[in-house]
Amino acid sequence: MSREVRVPALPESVAEATVLTWHKKPGEVVRRDENLVDLETDKVVLEVPAPADGVLARIETQAGETVGADTLLAVVEEGAAEEAEGTNEKAKATATPAKSAAGETMLAPAARRLVKELNLDPAAISGTGKNGRVQKADVVAFLDAQEQAQPPTEPDATAPAVEQPRLTGEAGRPEQRVTMTRLRARVAERLVQAQQTAAILTTFNEVDLSAVIGLRNRYKAQFEKTHGVRLGFLSFFVKASIEALQRFPVMNASVDGSDIIYHGYYDIGMAVSSPRGLVVPILRNCDQLTMADIERGVVEFGRKAKDGTLSFEELTGGTFSITNGGVFGSLLSTPILNPPQSAILGMHKVQERPMVVDGEIVVRPMMYLAVSYDHRIIDGRDAVQFLVTIKDTLEDPARLLMRI
């Protein structure tokens, strides 16, 4: 019995996907729910499982092709697994180590693509993920430890849709031309959209983090022991942002045509750098979360972004965003809006600087803060007072308890 493998239903905001990687070839045995192919959308990488035990009869769409919802990807011949087992066992015996050992439970999607592209032996790579799962960072670390790169594999129909650089330019002045990934193209589109449709302004301030750092140093060991997660800085900034958003609701609003939508909830986007580019997963109902809940959410988003396992739901929506360029060393920047949101907070590097306090020069851990906002609905006064509220709250965290 033939079973069709089709593109699953895509969210309304996603019209199409790109066939990224086939993990099986025609004639190979497949098992029910085994991942057959990765599809790249402008937000996440989708895994399409086999509908039943059988043999992959044929592939209808090759790596690199663009597909829409319900497009036929392949056909699985159900019940033909036993007949093909003997043939596949012989093939496995002569296959390269990378192809024979690349089990779905061993490799994260990003790591699997690298292993397949570079013809590596996954058994030789130590995994640091859950249950020893090999992640992309593990593959990169493995490559860094090698004195010489492995020879490239021969391309085939099931190879990942990673375009080889096209060499151009004059002799002695080489250039490489590579097509944008779908995610990178979508990020570019949204950034241009934000610049063209919103009147973006940015206001700046600076915050003395002495109180936050003192609290963190005092309680971080007990916090981790009690909650099982490290106490970072981001939970302080999320809580301070919620306090400021509640005082200035327009900062949590969005524009819809000629209407302003004031959101009565606080879904905060956390800008995260991933191997595929910038993603902004959403931590929902942050006003109802404890600091431990927030820290756990941040850690989970970082892990999923690294593994490429963020879901559509985790990347959709949001009423306000926070981005931390300080982790890369940025001292000051102007963050850009994440449409349809109307404001975004930019954190930066903590740097000790001389400050005048009570007439004396003292050294304090300072951070520049930036809030970019849509001037169509947010006045400068609101944006400035919003940022001052965040500053005051972080410099005296007891305000969070007193609500003052």
Backbone hydrogen bonds, N-H to C=O, Kabsch-Sander energy under -0.5 kcal/mol:
donor,donor_aa,acceptor,acceptor_aa,energy
3,R,76,V,-3.2
5,V,74,A,-3.0
6,R,4,E,-0.6
7,V,71,T,-2.1
14,V,11,P,-1.8
15,A,13,S,-0.6
17,A,67,V,-2.9
18,T,40,E,-2.6
19,V,65,E,-2.8
20,L,18,T,-0.6
20,L,38,D,-2.8
21,T,38,D,-1.2
22,W,158,T,-1.0
23,H,36,L,-3.2
24,K,36,L,-0.6
27,G,56,L,-3.5
28,E,25,K,-2.2
30,V,54,G,-2.8
33,D,50,A,-2.7
34,E,31,R,-2.4
36,L,48,V,-2.7
37,V,48,V,-1.1
38,D,21,T,-2.5
39,L,46,L,-2.9
40,E,18,T,-3.1
41,T,39,L,-0.6
41,T,44,V,-2.7
46,L,39,L,-3.3
46,L,44,V,-0.6
48,V,37,V,-2.5
50,A,34,E,-2.0
54,G,30,V,-2.3
55,V,77,E,-1.8
56,L,28,E,-2.6
57,A,55,V,-1.1
57,A,75,V,-1.8
58,R,75,V,-1.4
60,E,73,L,-2.8
61,T,73,L,-1.4
63,A,157,A,-0.9
64,G,19,V,-3.3
65,E,62,Q,-2.0
67,V,17,A,-3.0
70,D,7,V,-2.1
71,T,68,G,-1.8
73,L,5,V,-3.3
74,A,5,V,-1.6
75,V,58,R,-2.2
76,V,3,R,-3.3
77,E,55,V,-3.2
78,E,1,M,-3.1
78,E,76,V,-0.9
79,G,53,D,-1.2
80,A,77,E,-1.2
84,A,80,A,-1.3
85,E,81,A,-1.2
86,G,82,E,-0.6
88,N,84,A,-2.5
89,E,85,E,-2.4
90,K,86,G,-1.6
91,A,87,T,-2.0
92,K,88,N,-2.6
93,A,89,E,-1.6
94,T,90,K,-1.0
94,T,91,A,-0.5
95,A,91,A,-0.7
95,A,92,K,-0.7
100,S,96,T,-1.9
101,A,97,P,-1.9
102,A,98,A,-0.8
103,G,101,A,-2.6
106,M,103,G,-1.0
107,L,103,G,-1.4
108,A,134,V,-2.7
110,A,307,D,-0.7
112,R,108,A,-3.0
113,R,109,P,-1.9
114,L,110,A,-1.7
115,V,111,A,-2.7
116,K,112,R,-2.2
117,E,113,R,-2.6
118,L,114,L,-2.5
119,N,115,V,-0.7
120,L,115,V,-2.0
124,A,121,D,-1.9
125,I,122,P,-1.6
126,S,124,A,-0.5
129,G,133,R,-2.3
132,G,129,G,-1.7
133,R,130,K,-1.4
134,V,106,M,-3.9
138,D,135,Q,-0.6
139,V,135,Q,-1.6
140,V,136,K,-2.5
141,A,137,A,-2.4
142,F,138,D,-2.1
143,L,139,V,-2.4
144,D,140,V,-2.5
145,A,141,A,-1.3
146,Q,142,F,-0.5
146,Q,143,L,-1.1
153,T,117,E,-1.0
159,A,156,D,-1.6
161,A,20,L,-2.7
162,V,160,P,-2.1
163,E,161,A,-0.7
166,R,177,R,-2.0
167,L,165,P,-0.7
168,T,175,E,-2.2
170,E,173,R,-0.5
173,R,170,E,-2.3
175,E,168,T,-2.0
177,R,166,R,-1.7
178,V,176,Q,-0.5
185,A,181,T,-2.5
186,R,182,R,-2.1
187,V,183,L,-2.6
188,A,184,R,-2.4
189,E,185,A,-2.2
190,R,186,R,-2.5
191,L,187,V,-2.3
192,V,188,A,-2.2
193,Q,189,E,-2.2
194,A,190,R,-2.4
195,Q,191,L,-2.0
196,Q,192,V,-2.1
197,T,193,Q,-2.2
198,A,194,A,-1.8
200,I,198,A,-1.2
201,L,373,Y,-2.1
203,T,371,V,-2.3
205,N,369,L,-2.0
207,V,367,M,-2.7
209,L,207,V,-0.7
209,L,365,P,-2.7
213,I,209,L,-2.8
214,G,210,S,-2.4
215,L,211,A,-2.5
216,R,212,V,-2.7
217,N,213,I,-2.7
218,R,214,G,-1.8
219,Y,215,L,-2.1
220,K,216,R,-2.1
223,F,219,Y,-3.1
224,E,220,K,-2.4
225,K,221,A,-2.0
226,T,222,Q,-2.3
227,H,223,F,-2.9
228,G,224,E,-2.1
232,G,230,R,-0.8
236,F,233,F,-0.7
237,F,233,F,-1.6
238,V,234,L,-2.7
239,K,235,S,-2.3
240,A,236,F,-2.4
241,S,237,F,-2.3
242,I,238,V,-2.5
243,E,239,K,-2.0
244,A,240,A,-2.0
245,L,241,S,-3.0
246,Q,242,I,-2.3
247,R,243,E,-1.2
248,F,244,A,-1.9
251,M,248,F,-2.0
252,N,249,P,-1.7
253,A,250,V,-1.3
254,S,261,I,-1.7
255,V,340,P,-0.7
256,D,259,D,-2.8
259,D,256,D,-2.1
261,I,254,S,-3.1
262,Y,260,I,-0.7
263,H,252,N,-0.6
263,H,261,I,-0.7
267,D,265,Y,-0.5
268,I,266,Y,-0.7
268,I,283,L,-2.3
269,G,267,D,-0.5
269,G,320,F,-3.2
270,M,281,P,-2.8
271,A,269,G,-0.6
271,A,322,I,-2.2
272,V,279,V,-3.4
274,S,277,G,-1.6
277,G,274,S,-1.5
279,V,272,V,-2.7
282,I,314,E,-2.8
283,L,268,I,-3.1
284,R,282,I,-0.7
286,C,266,Y,-2.8
288,Q,285,N,-1.8
289,L,286,C,-1.2
294,I,290,T,-2.2
295,E,291,M,-2.4
296,R,292,A,-2.4
297,G,293,D,-2.3
298,V,294,I,-2.4
299,V,295,E,-2.2
300,E,296,R,-2.4
301,F,297,G,-2.4
302,G,298,V,-2.2
303,R,299,V,-2.1
304,K,300,E,-2.6
305,A,301,F,-2.7
306,K,302,G,-1.8
307,D,303,R,-2.2
308,G,304,K,-1.5
309,T,304,K,-2.3
310,L,304,K,-0.6
315,L,311,S,-0.6
315,L,312,F,-1.2
316,T,313,E,-0.9
319,T,267,D,-3.2
320,F,267,D,-1.4
321,S,343,A,-1.0
322,I,269,G,-2.6
323,T,345,L,-2.7
325,G,323,T,-0.6
325,G,347,M,-1.5
327,V,324,N,-0.9
328,F,325,G,-1.4
329,G,326,G,-1.3
330,S,325,G,-2.1
341,Q,338,N,-2.0
342,S,253,A,-0.8
342,S,319,T,-0.5
344,I,372,S,-1.9
345,L,321,S,-2.6
346,G,370,A,-3.7
347,M,323,T,-3.2
347,M,345,L,-0.6
349,K,330,S,-2.7
351,Q,349,K,-0.5
351,Q,366,M,-2.9
353,R,364,R,-2.4
355,M,362,V,-3.6
357,V,355,M,-0.7
357,V,360,E,-3.4
360,E,357,V,-1.7
362,V,355,M,-3.3
362,V,360,E,-0.6
364,R,353,R,-2.3
364,R,362,V,-0.5
366,M,351,Q,-2.5
366,M,364,R,-0.9
367,M,207,V,-1.9
369,L,205,N,-3.1
370,A,346,G,-1.7
371,V,203,T,-2.5
372,S,344,I,-2.0
373,Y,201,L,-2.7
374,D,342,S,-2.1
375,H,199,A,-3.5
375,H,373,Y,-0.8
377,I,374,D,-1.5
378,I,374,D,-2.1
379,D,377,I,-0.5
383,A,379,D,-2.0
384,V,380,G,-2.7
385,Q,381,R,-2.6
386,F,382,D,-2.4
387,L,383,A,-2.0
388,V,384,V,-2.3
389,T,385,Q,-2.1
390,I,386,F,-1.7
391,K,387,L,-2.4
392,D,388,V,-3.1
393,T,389,T,-2.4
394,L,390,I,-2.3
395,E,391,K,-2.1
396,D,392,D,-1.2
399,R,396,D,-2.5
400,L,397,P,-1.9
401,L,397,P,-0.5
401,L,398,A,-0.9
402,M,398,A,-2.0
403,R,399,R,-2.2
404,I,399,R,-1.1
